[in-house]
Amino acid sequence: MKGLVLAYRTMAYITGVMIIVLCFVGIPLQVWAHNTFIAVYVGIAHGYLYLVYVGIAFWLSQRLRMPVLSLRVLVLLLAGIIPVVTLVVERWMMRTYIRPALTAEAPGDIAAEATRR
């Protein structure tokens, strides 16, 4: 579970920063300076990485036993297309779902390590 959480958080930050750069740097440069370099390449990279984010986020939602057809899962999956929302949703997921799941999982890990010794 910890590896999946790390992958989710990494992809959330990468996707969030890329959409911020795209919207607040790339698109203004494209419109006002007629420079499409950042808009094109950051946009393409964000598109591919967003697909990875959606896959990892959906996998995480299933591991956390969130209902598939719920508003919370929809917000989680669509967070990467609105600037700054990915970062906010990542903090909300950590506080509401991930941290409680990791703490519930932790005593089992300690007991499993004790039986190995």
C-alpha positions as CSV (number, residue, x, y, z in Angstrom):
1,M,0.0,0.0,0.0
2,K,2.9,2.4,0.8
3,G,4.3,2.1,-2.7
4,L,0.9,2.8,-4.2
5,V,0.5,5.9,-2.0
6,L,4.0,7.1,-3.0
7,A,3.1,6.6,-6.7
8,Y,-0.2,8.5,-6.2
9,R,1.4,11.4,-4.4
10,T,4.2,11.7,-6.9
11,M,1.9,11.6,-9.9
12,A,-0.5,14.1,-8.2
13,Y,2.3,16.6,-7.6
14,I,3.8,16.1,-11.1
15,T,0.4,16.4,-12.8
16,G,-0.6,19.4,-10.6
17,V,2.7,21.3,-11.3
18,M,2.5,20.6,-15.0
19,I,-1.1,21.9,-15.4
20,I,-0.1,25.0,-13.4
21,V,2.9,25.6,-15.8
22,L,0.7,24.9,-18.8
23,C,-2.1,27.3,-17.8
24,F,-0.1,30.1,-16.2
25,V,3.0,30.1,-18.4
26,G,2.5,28.1,-21.6
27,I,-0.9,29.4,-22.7
28,P,-0.1,33.1,-22.0
29,L,3.2,32.7,-23.9
30,Q,1.3,31.1,-26.8
31,V,-1.4,33.8,-26.9
32,W,0.7,36.9,-26.3
33,A,4.2,36.0,-27.4
34,H,3.2,33.5,-30.1
35,N,5.6,31.0,-28.6
36,T,4.1,27.5,-28.6
37,F,7.0,25.5,-27.3
38,I,5.9,25.3,-23.7
39,A,2.2,24.9,-24.5
40,V,2.8,22.1,-27.0
41,Y,5.4,20.0,-25.1
42,V,4.2,20.5,-21.6
43,G,0.6,19.9,-22.8
44,I,1.6,16.6,-24.5
45,A,3.6,15.5,-21.4
46,H,0.8,16.5,-19.1
47,G,-1.7,14.5,-21.2
48,Y,0.3,11.3,-21.0
49,L,1.2,11.7,-17.3
50,Y,-2.5,12.5,-16.6
51,L,-3.4,9.1,-17.9
52,V,-0.9,7.5,-15.6
53,Y,-2.3,9.6,-12.7
54,V,-5.9,8.5,-13.5
55,G,-4.8,4.8,-13.5
56,I,-2.9,5.1,-10.2
57,A,-5.7,7.2,-8.6
58,F,-8.3,4.7,-9.6
59,W,-6.2,1.8,-8.3
60,L,-5.7,3.6,-5.0
61,S,-9.5,4.3,-4.8
62,Q,-10.2,0.6,-5.2
63,R,-7.5,-0.4,-2.6
64,L,-9.2,2.1,-0.2
65,R,-12.5,0.5,-0.9
66,M,-14.1,3.8,-2.2
67,P,-17.4,3.2,-4.1
68,V,-16.6,3.2,-7.9
69,L,-19.6,5.4,-8.9
70,S,-19.3,8.2,-6.3
71,L,-18.7,11.9,-6.5
72,R,-15.5,11.5,-4.4
73,V,-13.9,9.1,-6.9
74,L,-15.0,11.4,-9.8
75,V,-13.3,14.4,-8.0
76,L,-10.2,12.3,-7.4
77,L,-9.9,11.3,-11.1
78,L,-10.7,14.7,-12.6
79,A,-8.5,16.7,-10.2
80,G,-5.6,16.7,-12.7
81,I,-7.4,18.9,-15.3
82,I,-8.0,22.0,-13.2
83,P,-4.9,24.0,-11.9
84,V,-4.2,23.7,-8.2
85,V,-7.1,21.2,-7.6
86,T,-4.8,18.2,-7.8
87,L,-2.7,19.5,-4.9
88,V,-5.8,20.2,-2.8
89,V,-7.3,16.8,-3.5
90,E,-4.1,15.1,-2.7
91,R,-4.1,16.7,0.8
92,W,-7.8,15.8,1.2
93,M,-7.1,12.2,0.2
94,M,-4.2,11.9,2.6
95,R,-6.2,13.4,5.5
96,T,-9.4,11.6,4.9
97,Y,-8.6,8.2,3.4
98,I,-4.9,7.4,3.1
99,R,-3.6,8.2,6.6
100,P,-6.4,6.2,8.4
101,A,-5.8,3.3,6.1
102,L,-2.1,3.3,6.6
103,T,-2.5,3.5,10.4
104,A,-5.0,0.6,10.3
105,E,-2.5,-1.4,8.3
106,A,0.5,-0.5,10.5
107,P,-0.2,-2.8,13.5
108,G,-0.5,-5.8,11.1
109,D,2.9,-5.0,9.7
110,I,4.5,-4.8,13.2
111,A,2.9,-8.1,14.2
112,A,4.0,-9.7,11.0
113,E,7.6,-8.5,11.6
114,A,7.5,-9.8,15.2
115,T,6.5,-13.3,14.0
116,R,9.3,-13.4,11.5
117,R,11.9,-12.9,14.2
